């Protein structure tokens, strides 16, 4: 069964993300003094006194705003409140009770959910100051004094939260979940793809580049299995990244690549392949992740006979450094070919973690060396004594040879292609580690 859900809400800049990071024990949410840094819902796992629950960080609620982004942030917070078992409302001691606080409290009273009111930035130890008692006016019961920076009062806060949680149900861990990072430049449709798959406005979508800032996890289950989709911020060239917040966003995207099993590299069909696309793809390739190239906005391309075939050929040339990667053409806006993406992701994930028996591997090696003789240099011929698989994710093979210098890159590529053809290693990098027998002795 799914874990209980606790949502952290409040107006902008009261310290929700700082509290969220403190409770989950990780820096998942970007924290900055600028109001409105968090935009989408950020999920994290929290445990207290043996009870596990899902904590949701939300963007600051501006109840009466007409700004497009702020309105969508408010809608995201409302979705979090609707799905929560318990709600934590965060306020700011230094500012006091504001009209926005009162309106947020009114929203929470109408929700019918248990609400824990906490007053943040009570940084001094001891009895709270006189201003603290002003927060009783919100009508949400006894407020709790906390400091999200120092951690004061967070234990009492969690005690109160778990007292409201529903009875615990046994949950079976599922190790078959595939983590998928959606990566690419800004404005290629990453958030739109996640929303299309999830069937809801899981991520805020806007034509403004840089709308997504955090890495947002979305769980999806279908006929191909269970997946966690990680929507990431667009990765621009370093020279173009000037804001501190965007630096954090790019760092979160790179962290998302590290914890993913498969990376979906999104490309704008109208713009075509760019140098930045190759750099983004290179991050996933260097991390050893399974990769899929998704060409988005295919519905907006004017087509003639052979348009897709011509573009596929062009992309295969552009991605020559990742010749193993499958290429799909889809539209996140219309949902065209999105279902086929999961089948490919499942195949790529299986390839990335495939293990090959040493005996079978050396049979393939013997056939490959018989078909194409190993290279020679000044009368010396390369001898490959045997090969074994050292690890998976990505598949990594150790080759024991008489001379590492003779094991030329071109012959490694030849052996890699033979292994790929035989064992169907589609969509995953393959690594070779060369060991000389003399070194082993």
N, C-alpha and C positions, 0 to 999 in steps of 0.2 A: 504494500500500500504506500501511497505518497506521504511524505513528511508533512507535519503541520506548517503553516505559512505565517510569518510575522512581517508586517510592512512597517517601514520607518518613514513617516511623513512629517510635513511642516512647511512653513514658508521658506523662501530662499535664504541661504547664508546663516542658518542657525546651528550648523555643525552635524547635519544628518550623515554625510559621507564619512566624516571623522569617526562618529559613533559606530557606523556600520563596519568600517575597517577594524575598529577596536574589538567589536563583538565577534567577528568572524576570524580575527587573528591574522589577517592578510591585508595588503594594500590593493584591494580589488577596485575600489572606486577612486577616481581622481579627486584630489583635495586641493583647493585653491581659494584664496580670499575673494575671488571674483564671484558675484552671485550668478546662479544659473549654470554652473559647470556641469552638474549631472543633468542629463536630459532623459535618457531611457531608464527602464527598470533594470537594476543590477541585482543578480541573485548570488547568494553565498550560503554556505552550510555553517550552521552554528550548533554547538553542543554545550549543555549546562546541566550538571547534576545527573548525567546519564541520559538526558532527553535531547534528541536531535531534532532540529527544525530548520526550515529554509527561511532565510532573512532576505528581505527585498529593500534595496535602497531606491528612493524615488527622487525625481526632480522637485525643486521648490514649487509650492502651489501658490499661484497668483490668482485668487478667485475671480476677479472681474477684468482680467486682461483681455485685450483684443489682438495682441501680437500673435502671429501665426505659430511661431515656435513655442511660446509660453503657453498657448492654448493646448497644443499637442502634449506638452509636458504635464499640464494639468490632467489631460485625459489619461496619460500613462499612469499617473499617481492614482487616479480614480479606479483604473483597472486593477492596480495592486491592492487597493483597499477592498474591492469587491471580492478578490480571491483570498484575502487574508482571514486567518482565524483570530488573530490578535493584532492590534494596531498600536505602535509607539508614536506618540506625537512629541516632537522635539520643539522646544522654545528656547529663547535666548534671555538669560538673566540680565545681561548688560543693557539690552534694548527695552525690556519690559513687555507688557502685554500690548499688542498692536491690534489695529482693526483687522488686519489679515489673519492674525492668530485667532481672533474671535470667529471669523468666518470659517476658517479651517475646522475649529472646534465644533461649530454648528453642523458642518458636513459630516463630521465623525459621529456626532450624536444621532444624526438621521440614519447612519449606516447600520446601527444596531449591533455592531461588533464591540467586544471588550476593548477599551482604550486605556493605555498606560501613559499618563502625562509626565514627561520629564523636562526639567528645567536645566538646560546645558550651561556650561561656562561658570559653574560654581566651583572655581578652582581652589579656593581656600578651604582648609580642613576645619571642621568644627560646625557649630550651628550655622544654618544659612542666614544671610542678611535679611533685613526687613523687606526688601523688594521681592524676595522669594514668595511671600504670602499673597502678593497681588495676583498670582496665577490661579488661586482658588476661584477667581471670578469667571474663569472659562467654563466652570460647571462640569469638569471631567473627574471630579474626585480629588483625592490627595495627590499633589504633585510630588515628584521625586527629584532631589537635587543630585546632579551628576556632573562630572567633567569628562567629556569624551577624549580630551587630550591626555589627561593624567590617569584616567580610568577610575576616578573616585565615584563610588555609588553604582557602578555598572553591575556589580554582583547582586545588590539588592534589586536593581532593575530587572535582571534576568530571573531572579526568584519570583518576582511578581508576574513576569511574562509567562513562565511555565505553569504558574498556578491557574492561568486561564486556558491553557492548551487542552484540547480534547484528549481522551484516553489514548494511551500508546497502543499501536497495532504493530504486529510483527511484520518486518519488511525483509524480503530476500534480496541480497545484493546481486546485481546483474553486471557481469563483467563483459557482456557482449555489446555494450553501448559503444558506438563509433563517434568520436569527437571530430567535428568538421569545422575548420576555420575558413570563413569566407573572406578572402583578401583581395586587394587591388587598389588602384588609384582612387582618389575622391570622385564621387558622382558617377560611378559605373553601374550602380544599382544593387549594391550589396544588401542594404537594408530592405529594399523592395523585394529581393529574392527571399529573404527570411520571412517577411510578412506574407508573401505568396504561399510559401510552404506551410507556415504556421496557421494560415487561415484567419489571422487577426492582425491588427496594427501593433505588432510586438515591438517594432522599432520606429522611431520618428523618421519620416521620409520628407526630404525637402530638396529643392534645386540648389540650395545654398551648400557649397562645398564645405566639408568639415562639420556637418550636422551631428554625425555619430562621433562620440569621443571615447567612451569606455568600450570594453569588449563585452558583448551581451550574449549570454547563453540562453538558448531556446531548445527545449526537449521536444522531439518529434518521434512518433511511432507509426509505422506503416507496414505494408506487406514485406518490405525489404529488411525490417529490423528496427532497432531503436537507435536514434541519433541525437547528439547534442550539437546544434548549430551555433557557432560563435561568430556573431557579426562584429566586425572590427572597423576601426577608423581608417579612412583612406590614407595610404602611405605616399607622401609627396617627396620630392627631392629635398635633401638636407638643406640646400641653399635657400629653399622656399619656405622652410619651417622657421618662423620668427617668434611666434607666441609660445610661452612656457607651457600652456595647456596643451597645445598641439604636440609638443615634444613628449608629454606624458601619454597622449593618445597613440602616437607612433610606437612608443615603448610598450603599451598595452597590446597593440597589434602584433608586435614581435613576440611578446610573451604568449599570446594566443596561438601563434604558429608552433611554439615549443611544446605546448600541452595538447596539440591536436594530433589525430592519427592521419587525417587526410586534409589537404588544403585545396579549396576550390579557388582558382585564380580567375577573377572576373575581368573581362575585357569589353570595352565599348565597341560594338559592331560598327557604329557610325564613324568612330575615330580611328579604328584599326589598331594595330600593334605599335607601341611606342617604346622608347628606351626605358621609361620608368616601369613599364610592364615587365621587361626583362629583369630589372632589378628586384621587383617584388617576387617574381617567380624564382629568382636566384636565392632569395631568403629561404623559401620552402625547400628548394633543392639541396642547399647546403645543410639544412636541418635534418635531411634524410627522410622527409615526409612523403607519403603518397600524394600525387598531384593530379588534378583534373582542370583543364582549361575550359571555362564556360564563357562563350561569346554571347553577351547579353544585348538586348534591344534589337534582336533579329527581326522583329515585326516591323521595325521602322526602316529597314533596308529595302531599297528598290531592287527587285529581283528580275533576272532574266534566266534563260536556260544555262545551267552550269555555274550560277553565282556562288552557291555554297561550296561546290567542288573547287572553284578557283580560289576562294578565300581560305579553304582548308589547306590547299597546297602552299599558299603564301605563308600561313601561320606555321606550317611544318618547317618551312625554311627559317622563319624567324625564331622558332623554338628548337633549332638544330642542336643546341646544347642540352635540350631535354627531349630527345627524340622519342622517349618512351611514353610521353604524356598523351592521354586521350583528349580529343577536342570535341566539345558539344556546342550546338547552336540553340539558343533558347530565348525566351522572353519572360522576364519576371513580371511584366505588366499584364500580359494576357495568360500566363501560365503555360505557354507553348513549350512542349518537350521538357518541362520541369520534372515530371515523373521519371523520365529516363535517367535523370541525374543520380537518383538514389541507387539504381542498379549499378551504375558505373562506380559510384563511391564505394559500394559494398565490395565489388570486384577488386578495386584498387587497395582497399584496406586489407583484404585477404592476401593480396600479393605482397604487401608491405611487411606482413608478419609470417610469411610462408617459411617453413623450415624444410630443408632437403637433406635426405640421408646421405652420408659420406660415400657409401658404396655406389648409389645411383649417380651421384655427382661425378665420381671418378670414371664411371662408364661413359658419361657425356664428354668428359675431358679427353678420354682415349679416342673417341670417335672424332672429336674436333681436331685434335693434333694429327690424326691420321689423314684427315681431309686436307688440312693446310699445315704444312710443316712449320714448327717454331722457327723464329729468325736466327740467323748466324751473324757473327762479326769476327773477322780475322781468323777464320778457321774454327771458332768456338760456336757451338750450337746451344741454344737455350734448352734446358731440360726441366720440365715440370714434373716433379716426382709425384705429388698428389695434392689434392685440394679438399678443404673441409669448410663447412659453414660455421662461423664463429658466433654470429648473432643475427637477430631479426630487427626490423624497424630502424633502418632498412636492412635487407638481406646483405650480410657482409661475409665475404669468402677469403680465407687465408690460403695462399698458394706457396708451396715450398719448392724452391727452384735452386739451380746451381749458380745462377748469377742474376741479381736484381737488375743490373744494367742492361742485360739482353732482353729482359721482359718489357719490350717497347709498348708504349701507349696504344698503338694501332692493333697490336696482338691482344692486348687486354680487352679492347673494344670488340674484337672478333669473338673472343671467348664469352664476353658479356652477352652479345647477340645470340650466340648458340644457347646459352643458359636461359635467356628470356624466351626464345622460341620453344624450347623443350618444356619448360615449367610454367609458361604463361605469366611471367612477371610483368604484367602490364600496369603502367602508371606509377611505378616505384623506382627510385634510384637503386643502383647496385654498387656496392663498394668492394674493392680488392685490397687486401693487405699482402704484401710480398715479403717472404722470408727466405733468406739464403741458408742453405744447409750448414755452411761454415759457421754462421752466426749461432745456429742452434747448438753446434758442438761446443 
